[in-house]
Amino acid sequence: MPYKMMMSLVAAVPLVFLIAFLAVPEFFILQAYPSAEGLGLEIGITHRYIMSGMLFIIVCLAFQSRSVEGVDNQKAILLGAAIGFSAMCAVIISMTVFRGLPLSVPPMIATGTIAVLSFWSRWKLD
């Protein structure tokens, strides 16, 4: 996959989660903690808003890095994206294994797919 298209995808996936976290934070909290109420729910919602702000930083950096030239520079950026999305996918899976939370299938698939595509695109750069 061409570098610019891959970096557009790298920016698009966090953008989707960013919008979802801002639009319906309660949904994500109640999926993970169905009995959350009161202060616990408010803390969870606040966390989602903070996460959406951090995701916005990622989206901006990824989108702006689409214009980076030089194969070595592009490979370094794709490696960072691949490692980052791999780590996020691992965290999602580990939350199920170690914390007993239900598996978040769409985020797991999205982050895993972007990680694989980033590794693959990095390998294909010439």
ChimeraX attribute file (.defattr): number of C-alpha atoms within 10 A of each C-alpha:
attribute: neighborCount
match mode: 1-to-1
recipient: residues
	/A:1	14
	/A:2	10
	/A:3	23
	/A:4	15
	/A:5	12
	/A:6	20
	/A:7	26
	/A:8	16
	/A:9	18
	/A:10	26
	/A:11	24
	/A:12	15
	/A:13	16
	/A:14	22
	/A:15	18
	/A:16	12
	/A:17	17
	/A:18	21
	/A:19	14
	/A:20	15
	/A:21	23
	/A:22	16
	/A:23	11
	/A:24	12
	/A:25	20
	/A:26	17
	/A:27	14
	/A:28	16
	/A:29	22
	/A:30	15
	/A:31	14
	/A:32	16
	/A:33	15
	/A:34	11
	/A:35	10
	/A:36	16
	/A:37	13
	/A:38	7
	/A:39	9
	/A:40	13
	/A:41	18
	/A:42	15
	/A:43	14
	/A:44	19
	/A:45	21
	/A:46	14
	/A:47	15
	/A:48	22
	/A:49	17
	/A:50	15
	/A:51	16
	/A:52	21
	/A:53	15
	/A:54	13
	/A:55	21
	/A:56	18
	/A:57	14
	/A:58	16
	/A:59	23
	/A:60	12
	/A:61	14
	/A:62	22
	/A:63	17
	/A:64	13
	/A:65	19
	/A:66	18
	/A:67	12
	/A:68	12
	/A:69	10
	/A:70	9
	/A:71	13
	/A:72	12
	/A:73	12
	/A:74	21
	/A:75	20
	/A:76	12
	/A:77	20
	/A:78	27
	/A:79	19
	/A:80	15
	/A:81	23
	/A:82	25
	/A:83	16
	/A:84	15
	/A:85	22
	/A:86	21
	/A:87	15
	/A:88	17
	/A:89	21
	/A:90	14
	/A:91	14
	/A:92	19
	/A:93	19
	/A:94	14
	/A:95	15
	/A:96	14
	/A:97	12
	/A:98	9
	/A:99	9
	/A:100	10
	/A:101	15
	/A:102	14
	/A:103	16
	/A:104	16
	/A:105	10
	/A:106	9
	/A:107	17
	/A:108	18
	/A:109	12
	/A:110	14
	/A:111	23
	/A:112	19
	/A:113	16
	/A:114	22
	/A:115	25
	/A:116	15
	/A:117	19
	/A:118	28
	/A:119	19
	/A:120	15
	/A:121	22
	/A:122	24
	/A:123	13
	/A:124	12
	/A:125	14
	/A:126	9
